[in-house]
Amino acid sequence: MNEVKVIEIKKSVFAENEKDADALRQELKSKGVFLLNLMSSPGSGKTTTLIQLINKIKDKVRIAVMEADIDSDVDAVKIKKATGVPSIQLHTGGMCHLDAEMTRQGIDNLDLNEVDLVILENVGNLVCPAEFDTGSCRNAMILSVPEGDDKPLKYPLMFTVCDLVIVNKTDVMPYFDFDLERCKTNIHQRNPKAEVIPISAKTGDGIDRLATWLLQEVNVDKLRC
Amino acid sequence: MNEVKVIEIKKSVFAENEKDADALRQELKSKGVFLLNLMSSPGSGKTTTLIQLINKIKDKVRIAVMEADIDSDVDAVKIKKATGVPSIQLHTGGMCHLDAEMTRQGIDNLDLNEVDLVILENVGNLVCPAEFDTGSCRNAMILSVPEGDDKPLKYPLMFTVCDLVIVNKTDVMPYFDFDLERCKTNIHQRNPKAEVIPISAKTGDGIDRLATWLLQEVNVDKLRC
């Protein structure tokens, strides 16, 4: 059965997003749930990356996925079909980002007693999602090779707020003018602490390293609680 | 000299964007100036496409370019250097789109007596720019092959408001699961009237057809005035 729950998200009436985000983060910590907020441009390979990553670690942690999209449910169906983990679709009603209250509306539809790790696939957009704290424990983003190694210079806030930058589609690097070292320099200019992990979601290259990073972060976060 | 004018755009205090857009459109028409609003995801190749296109038609029409970006001026400098046409940079101050009032702030910095065609390169984002009428005569967007042929299903409004969809990076089509016919079907599901022009800004393929489309639209629009 590939049916997935679809939730029509309502925009928060409160401008107090930071407060909402901190409250959600504390609540998730108290329940031992780690929330990863995954952002990127449209077409960077978020869903394919998630499928590879989830299939690698789903025997070690209990995972649920929340897929934010403007109005389709293509991604949630695809994730559920390919990995078997619970997956819900959040419809943003045309909105370009998720805030903490909108994220909570998704979280409230999960059984947190059955989950260690929630992965939120944010709306495909390098601008607005970076401006709103969702209440996540960590922020990650995917930059794909065809987008170019100059993106950290042009979308500075996105790269500043991310703990992890996944460089995807390394298999097509020979066909593009993309220099991984120049890309790392540009990322670290925005955020010296950012972890950078090159992968190819298509071939599976780098997924082991990505899985190791995520499992370690989940454990580190639990120890901190 | 590669210095370009950089304008810090202020957000419109009026919510009456449609009215502002219609007023700007009428004003531009009365002065015989055609405004093209070009949108896309980050990294789809907007600037490279513009350079190819401008060099093809700059002897036939007098062109100026307005480059919207969050805070860099990389693109305006690049356009000016590669084409010689007047190019100004609009800094959106972190904002994810341009509205009509913001577009006017750019237009006011051009000498309209010296220009037939103004090309506005909007912020790289498939969501927000589609929601705001800039006052343009035509809307165009670039979808690049690596982003995938399903994007019209996931970002419906963008494809609905565009008169032209440029499918860029066709030179790398063999390395991606991208079906041009499926893409056209998806685009026309959103917008049956949309013109679709496949190009490779890298090799120059399709630029002639793109140039023909734009010159024709500029002339058609002038006849209508």
Interface residues (C-beta under 8 A of the other chain):
Chain A: S41 P42 G43 D69 I70 D71 S72 V74 G94 M95 C96 V123 G124 N125 L126 V127 C128 E131 S144 V145 P146 E147 G148 D150 K151 L153 K154 Y155 P156 L157 K169 D171 V172 Y175 F176
Chain B: S41 P42 G43 D69 I70 D71 S72 V74 G94 M95 C96 V123 G124 N125 L126 V127 C128 E131 S144 V145 P146 E147 G148 D150 K151 L153 K154 Y155 P156 L157 K169 D171 V172 Y175 F176
